Amino acid sequence: MEKRRTQREILKSLIAAGKLTEQEATAVRTAPEWVVPIKELVMYLGGLLVVAGLVRIGVYAFEDASTVIISMAFYLVALVTGFFAFRLRKRIGAWHRFSEVLELGSMLTAALATGILITDAGLRAEMSAIICSAATFVWSLWRLRATRMVGAIGAGPSIFILSIMVTSEIDALQDQPPYLVGAAGLVLVALGFFTVPLAALLRVFGLILVAQSAIAMAGYHHGGFAVIVPIGLGAVAYAYGAIKFQVEMLVIGAVMIIVGVVMFSVMNIDNDIAQGLVISATGLVLLGATYFVAMQRKERMQQISATA
């Protein structure tokens, strides 16, 4: 397997080939991945303050209003923000980003209005949350490739709420580890492997949910054989993160492995010194295995270079 080169190594090779000057390479190396102008940040801050003020006025104005009136007001807000989001989505730069902020606001207020309305109609709050979060997730999924942030930001929280609410509705799962939360995390991780905007955000949120579910599962079964779940999933995440150099998978994978090993030692070994020895020995085995694989890869690359 060919060694993955760093940004610095690629730039040096381009300079050596005469395709870039040293000054151009420095400019590329030091340039941020993306920049939001100060005036745009100030505009967002001002907009948030305006919204906060309007919310405060709305709370006072609708203090004695019926839930139907309140939901209609939210629908009106969703309609207005959705209209401007639609009108601005073909613009570029700050206006396009602002259109996505408006779309997020429209999606949130529409879901909130629907939840209030159907709950007032007699549906239980849990079922209302399931319907609204499922609709939000489907919309986010549909918009995942077409937007820069709406799809990713909407998909994570909505599927998380959906998994929690569905778990609360199934009696057999209520006293069990959060299996559905872990399944929701795996869905987000899978989405993060596609070429979509904010894919890393999907992977991070998904891995956190997977780690939470796997560690809870091991704790529920008091360690024992169940610790294979966080350790195994952590090993897969860590290995993939090392191969693809995805830092989020490296970090969360390492946390899952460490927690799994510690849980196994604490719950199955009575002696404190023995616990520490098992944990340290596991770390040494991992270090040895990593060194062995690295040496094997180095020898294979040398053989390939010699025969080329």
N, C-alpha and C positions, 0 to 999 in steps of 0.2 A: 504494500500500500504506500503510495507516494506521500511523503511528509507534507502536511499543510503549511504553506508559507505564511509568515506574518505580513502585515501591511508594509513594515519597514523593508523587509526582504524583497517584496515585489517592487517597491519603489527603487531600491538599489539596482535591481536587475534592469529596470526600465532606463535608469540613468546610464548604466553600463552599455546598454544597447543604443544609446543616443536618442531615445524617444522622449526623454524628459530632461530638463536641466535641473541642477541642484535646487535652484530657487523655486521652480515649479513643484518639485517633489516636497519641499518644505511647506509650501502653501497647501498642498493636498493633505499632508500629514497633520497639520495643525488646524485645518478647517473643521468646524463642528458639523455634525451630521445634518442638523437642521437648525434654523434660527427663526424665532418669533420676534418681530420688531417690538420695541418698547412701547410705541404708541398703541399697538394692538393689545399688549398686556394691560395697559392703562384702560383701554376701551372695555376689556373683559371685566376688570375690577369695577369700573363705573357701572357696567351693566348688571353685575351681581348686586351692587348696592341698590340700584333702582329696583331690581326684582325683590330684594329683601324688604325694601320699603313698601312695595305694592302688596307683598304677602302680609305684612303687618296691617296695612289698611284693610285688606281683604278679610283677615281674621276678625277685625272689629266690625266690618260692614255685614259679614255673614254670621255673626255670633248667634243670632236667633233664627237664622234661616233654616229651611228644611234641607235634608240631605239631597233631595232632588235638585233644588236650586243650586246647592254647592257643586254637585256633579255637573250641572249644566254650565256653571261658570268655568269649571276646569275644562270642559269640552270646548268652550269658547276660546280659552287660552291656547289649547292644543290646536284648534283650527287656525287661529291667527299666526302662531309660531310656525305651524306646518306650511301655511301659505307662503310666508316669507322665506322659509327654508327651501321650498320648491322654486321660488323665483330667483334665489341667489345661488342655487347649486351649480349653475353653469359658469358662474364667475370664477376668477382665479385668485390665488393668494389669500389675503386676510378675509375677503368676503366669502370665499368658498369655505374656509374654516369656520367662519361665523354661521354659515348656513347649516353646518353639521352640528354646531352647538345648539342652534334652534331646533334641529330635528331631534336631538336628544331630549330637549325640553318638551317638545311636542309629544314624543313617545312616552315620556314619564307621566305627563299630565293626563294624557288619554288613558293610560293604564290605571292611574289613580281614580279618574272619574268613573271608569267602567267598574272598578272594584267597589266604589262607594255605591253606585247605582244598583248593581246586582245584589250586593249585601243588603241594601235597604229593601229590595224586592223579596227577601226571605231566604236567599242562599247563604249558607254558612260562610264565615270569613275565610276559613281554610280553603274551601272550594273556589271562592272568589279569587284568592291569591294564586291558586293553581291555574285558573283560566287566564288571568292577567299576565302572570309570569310566562306561561306557555306561549301566549300570543306575542309577548315582547321578544322571547327567544326566537320564534319563527321569523319575526320581522328583522331582528338583528342578523340572523343567519342569511336571509335573503339579501341584506344590504352589506354583507361582510366584504365582498370583493369590490363593490361599487363605491364605498366610502373609505375615508382615511381612518376614522375613529369610531363612527356610530356603531358598526357591526361588532367590533371587538369589545368596546366599552359596554354595549348593551347585552351581549351574549353571556358574559361571565356572571354578573349578579343575577340575571334572570334565571339561568339554569340552576344556579345555586339555591335560590328561593324555591324554585320548582321542586328540586330534590328534597328540600327540607319539608315542604308542605305535603308532598306525596308520602313521605315517610310518616308524617304525623297522622295521615289518614289510613294507614295500613296497620292494623293492630299487631300483626306478627312482627313488625319491624320497629315498634316503638321502644322496646327494651333491648334492642340489638345495636351493634355498632352502625355508624352511618354509611351503610353500603351504597345507598343511592347517591350520597354526596361524592363518594369515590368514583362511582360510575360517571357522574356529571363531570368530575375532574378529568377523567380519561377522554371524554368527548371533547373538552376544551383543549387538552394536549394534542389530540388528533387534528383538530382544526388548526392548531398552531404550527403543524408541520406543512400546511399548504402555504402557497405564496400569497399571503393576504396581508393587508396593513395591520400593524401592531401584533404580528404573530407572536412575538416574544411575550407580550402581555397575556395573551391567551395561554401560552405554555406555563408562565409563572403562576397565574391564578389556578390553572388546572392542576399543576403539580402540588400546589399547597393543599388543594382539596383532596388529592390522592394521598398525600402524606398524612393529613389529618385522619382520613378514614383508615389507612393501614395501621397507623400507630394506635388508634382507638380499638381496632380489631385485636391487635396484640395485647393491649391492656385488658380488654374484655375477657380474653381467654387466659389471663394471668401469665402472659409470656408463653412459655412452652413452645410447641410446634408452630404456633401462630406468628412468632417473630420472623419466620421465614418470609412472610408477606412484606413487611416494610424493608427487610434486608434485601430480598430479591428485587422488589421494585426499585429500591434505591440503587442497587448495583446496576440494573438496566439503565436507569436515568444517568448515573454517573459515567458509565461506559459510553453511552451515546453522547453525552456532553463533552467527554474527553475527545472522542473521534471528530465531532463536528465543532468543537470548541464553543459550545453554548454554555455560558457561565451560569445561567439560571438553573440548568439541569445539573451541572456539577455541584452547585451549592446545596440544592434541595435533595439531590441524591445522596450527598455526603451526610446530610442531617438525618435522613431516613436510615442509613446504614448504622450511624453512630447510636441513634436512639434504639434501634432494634437490638444491637449488640448489648447495649447497657441494660435494656429491659430484660433480655434473656439472662444476663449475669446476675442482676439483682434479684430476679424472681425465682431463679433455679439454683443459685449457689449461696450458701449461708455464710461462708467465710469472706470477710471484706478483702483480705489480701488475695484470695483466690479469684474474687471478682475482678480486681485490678489486673491480675496476671492474665486472665482470659481476654479482657478488653485490649490490653497491650499486645498480647500474642496475636489477636486478630489484626491489629494494625500492622504488626511486623509481617504477617502473611501477605497482607495487601501490598505492602511496600515491596516485598520480595517478588511477588507475582508481577507487579508493575515493572520492576527492574528487569526481570527475565523477558517479558514481552518486548520491552524497549531494546534489549540487546539482540533478541532474535530479529526484530525489524531492522536494526542497524546492520547486522550481518547480511540480511537478505538484500538490502539496498546496496551494500558494497559488492555483492555478487552480481547484481544487475548492472552496476556501473562497470565492473570489470569485463563483463561479456558484451557490453554495448559497443 
